[in-house]
């Protein structure tokens, strides 16, 4: 049975931990609101740009002379998995879920005989991915200096990915991040970003667009200009979604940790009181027995 001193030390330690987790929960809650607003504000632009890309792509003939970012390399042998995670831990299952989705995709591609490499944004995915797929990480983007994600950060990553694609390092790039639903739900998401995956356009939208929209310059020129920007916009959206998801997951994890610490403190306090009472009872019995012996 633990001594009274060890129980008291443990109770003090758990109380200190509870104070830390409670403070982290409050900080995450404060950051979550701003991050959530930024993520929700970025969605319409990213989705509308995808719609514009679809409208333009429907009006051009994709062929060998088309921009490489939409036509591709003509092969699908080499795949680059862009895995966006956080720079810090203590965020519940946020990083684990993203890495799990990337692992599943990598295993599927490897089973099909594809060559798979990883491009990491954030450091929390490096450990598990390097453990399961040693030697397959080609680059890691360090974002420890970034306090608030900006479009320039996404643009820098997009330019690097585009340059690697133009250099022939890979054929297809898949982006993995967590889409923010709520503080309790962050949905691991996969998106093909290179070559740009053009969503289908409904007949109604197509007909209306072709009836009233005239492009100047021509559609091919506009498409070539928008393709690199679309990659940056989709990366920026993923970073914003990740920022909100990270804070939501951390707030939930720290709330659970705070409540668990409270439950542990109650159990330890009961054990401490029982041990203390047993010690007092033992001392009283010894005193009474000594008095009777006299």
N, C-alpha and C positions, 0 to 999 in steps of 0.2 A: 504494500500500500504506500502511495507517495506520502512524503512528509508534508507537514503544514507549510514549511518554508518553500518547498518546490511548487506546491499548489499556488501559493501566493505569488510567486515569481511568474508562473505560467498565466495566471489571471491578469497580472499587470501587463505581460507581453501581448496577450490577446486584445486587451483594451487599447493598447497603443496601435496595434494593427487595425482595429476597428476604426479608430480615429483617422488613420491614413486612407482606408478604403472609402470612408464616408466623404472625406475631402476630395478624393479622386472622382467619386460619383458626382459631386456638386460641380466640379470643374468640367467634367465631360458633359453634364447637362447644359451648362452655360455655352460650351462650344458647339453642342449639337444643334441648337436653334439656328445659329449662323450658318453652319455647314448644311443643314437641311434646306434652308432658304436658297443657298447657292446651288445646291443640286437640283432642286425643283425649278429654279429659274433657268438652268442650263438645258433642261430636257426639251422644251419646245423648239429651241434653236437647232439642236442636234437632230431632232426628228424631222423638222421642216427642211433642213439641208439634205437629209436623206431623201425626202420626197422630191426636192428639186433635182437631185442627182438621178432619181428614177425617171423623172419627166424628160430630162435631157438625154439619158441613155436610150429611152424608147424612140428617140427621133434620129439616132445615128446608127450607122452600121458598124458593129464591133468587128474589127479585122486586124490583120498584122500591122497596119499603120495607125491603129488606135493607140491612145496613151497606155503605157505599160501598166499603170496603176489600175486600169479597168480591164484591159485585155489579158493581163497576166503574162507569165512566161511560156505558157503552152504546156506546162508540166505541173505535177503535184507531188513530186518526190520528196522535196525538202520542206519541212514545216517548222516555223518558228512560233513558239508559244510565249506570248508577252503576258507575264503574270504580275499583276499589280497588287502588292500587299502594303502593309504599314511599316514604318520605321521603328515603332515601339510595340511592346507586348502588352499584357494585361488587358486584352480586348476580347476575352471570351473565345468563342469559336470562329471569330471573324477571319483571321488568317488561315486557320485550319481548313475551313470550308472552301476558300478560294484555291488553296493548294490541292485539296482533294479533287476538285473539279478539273484542274490542270493535269493532275496525275492520271485521272481516268481517261482524259482525251489522249494523253501521251501514250498510255498503254494500248489504247485502241489503234493509234496510228502505227506504233511499233509492231503490233501484231499483223498489220497489213503490209509490213515491209517498208514503211516510210522512215526517212531520216528526220529525227526530232531534235531540236535545240531549244534552249530556254533563254529568254531575254527578260530580266527581272527589273521591276520598278518597286523599290523598297527592299529592305534586307530580311524581313521576317520569313520570306519564302525560300531563302537560299539554303538554310540548314536541311529541311526535309527533302527538297528537290535534289540537292547534291548527294544526299544519302541514298535516294532511290534511283537517281539517274546521274551517276558520277561522270564528270567530264563533259556534260552536255550544256552547261551554262556558258553562253558566249559573252554576256555583258550584264552588268548590274548598275542601275541608275541610283545614285545616292541622293536622297531628298531630306537628309537630317537637318539641313540648313533652312528648309522651307517651312515657314509658319502658316502661311495661307497660300493655297494652290492658286497659281495664276495661269493665264493662257500661254504666257511665254514659256513656262515650264513644260507644258504639253507640246508646244511647237518645237522646242529643242529635241524632245524625244522623237517626235514625228519626223523631223528632218534626218535624224540618225537612222531610224527604221527605213525611211525612203531611200537613203543613200545605200544602205546595205542591200535593199531590194534591187536597186539599179545596178549594184556591183555583182549581182547574181549569187548572193549568199544564201538565199532561200526563195521558195516559190509561193508559199502561202503563209500569212501571219494571222494568228488567232489571239484575241485579247481576252483576258480573264480578269474580272473584277466583281465586286459585290454591289448589286443594285439595292438602293435604300428603299425599303417599304415602310418600316416603322422602327421605333427604338428596339422592338422585340424581334423584328424580322428583317434580315439582310439576305438577299437572294443571290447566290453565286451565278454569274452570267458569263456566257461565252459569245464572242462576236468576231466574225472575220473582218479584218480591217484592210488587209492587203492580199490580193487585189480587192478593190472596194466591192463589197457585196451589195448589189443594187436590189432593193426590195421591189416586189411586184407592184405595178400601178393599176388601179382598177379602171375598167373601161369608161366609167363616168368621168373620172378625173382626166383621163387621157383625152377624151373627146372635147371636154371643155378647154383643156390647155391648148390643144391643136387649133381650136376655133378662134381663140382670142389672143394667144401669145405669139409674138414674133421676136426672135432673138437677133441681137446685133452686138457683137459679131456673130458668126455662125455657132451652132450648137457644139461642134467639135472643139472650137477655140475656148468657149466658156467651160466646157467639161474639163479640158486639160488644165485650166486655171483653178478650177474648184476641187479637183481630185486631191492634191496635196493638202489643201485646207480642210477638206472633209476628214482626212486621217487625223489631223491635229485636233479638230473639233470633237471627234469621237473619243480620242485619248483624253481630252480635257473633261469631257462628260464623265468618263470612267473615273478620273481622279477625283472629281467632285462627289460622285456617288460613293467612292471609297472613303472619302473624308467624313461624309455623313454617317456611313455604315460603321466606320471605326468608332466614332464617338457614341453612337447608339449602342453598339455591342459593349463598349467599355462601361457605359453608364449602367447597363443591365448587369454586367458581370460584377461591378463594384457594389451594386445594390444587393445582389445575392451574397457576396462576400461579407458585407456589413451585417446582414441578417444572420448569416451562419456564425459570424463572430459573436453576435449577441446570444445566440442559442448556446454556443460553447461556454460563454461566460456564465450563463445560468447553470449549466451542468457542473462546471468547475466550482462555482460558488456553493452549490448544494453539497458537492463532495467535500469541499473545504470545511463547511459547517459540520457535516457529519463526522469528519475526522477529528475536528477540534472538540466536538461533544464527546467523542469516544475517549480522547485523551483526558479531558476533564473528569469524565466518569472513572477512568482508570486511576487517576490521582486521588479522587475522593475515596475510592475503595481501599487504596493503599493507606491513606490517612486513617480511615475508620479501623482497618485491620490492625494498624500499629497502635492506635489508642486502646483497642480491646486487649491487645497483648500485654499492655502495661497494667 
